[in-house]
């Protein structure tokens, strides 16, 4: 299911240039990320967008991080 909403994310930014979401808040609820199942990058013009397929142990989510706006979004959910 497509969502496309901005969310709050706690993330780790390590070397070399590695971004790792750890927890996110959506609809007033906190979700702990148990596993990143896949990650990839796309470009929107000059902007690099990092995408993460993650799970909380029950549901699969797609999160994205826009390097220009510095905003995180929840893109999709698969129950």
C-alpha positions in Angstrom: 0.0 0.0 0.0 1.4 3.4 -1.0 1.6 6.0 1.9 4.0 8.8 0.9 4.0 10.7 4.2 6.9 12.5 6.0 7.9 10.9 9.2 10.4 11.3 12.1 13.4 8.8 12.1 16.2 8.1 14.5 19.1 7.1 12.3 22.8 6.3 12.6 25.2 8.1 10.2 28.5 6.2 10.0 31.5 5.9 7.9 31.9 5.5 5.0 28.8 7.6 4.2 26.5 4.9 5.6 22.9 5.8 6.7 21.0 3.3 8.9 17.5 4.0 10.2 17.0 2.6 13.7 13.5 3.7 14.8 10.7 5.7 13.3 7.6 7.5 14.4 4.4 7.3 12.3 0.8 8.1 13.3 1.9 8.8 16.9 3.5 5.3 17.3 7.2 4.4 17.6 8.5 1.4 15.5 11.8 -0.3 16.3 13.5 -1.5 13.1 14.5 -5.1 13.5 16.2 -5.5 10.1 17.1 -3.7 7.0 16.2 -6.2 4.3 17.4 -4.2 1.3 18.6 -0.7 0.5 19.2 1.3 -2.8 19.7 4.8 -4.1 17.8 6.8 -6.7 18.2 10.3 -8.1 15.6 13.0 -8.5 17.5 15.5 -10.6 20.6 16.5 -8.5 19.1 15.0 -5.3 20.2 11.6 -4.1 17.4 9.6 -2.3 18.3 6.6 -0.1 15.6 3.9 0.1 15.3 1.2 2.8 13.2 -1.8 2.9 12.8 -2.5 6.6 10.8 -4.7 9.0 9.7 -4.4 12.6 9.3 -8.1 12.8 5.7 -8.1 11.6 5.4 -5.7 8.7 7.6 -4.6 5.8 8.0 -0.9 5.2 9.8 1.2 2.6 11.4 4.4 4.0 13.3 7.0 2.0 15.7 9.8 2.9 16.1 12.8 0.7 19.6 14.3 0.9 18.5 17.8 -0.2 15.5 18.4 2.1 16.9 16.0 4.8 13.3 14.6 5.2 12.4 11.0 5.8 9.2 9.5 4.2 7.3 6.3 4.7 6.6 5.2 1.1 5.0 1.8 1.3 3.7 -0.8 3.7 3.3 -4.6 3.1 1.5 -6.4 5.8 
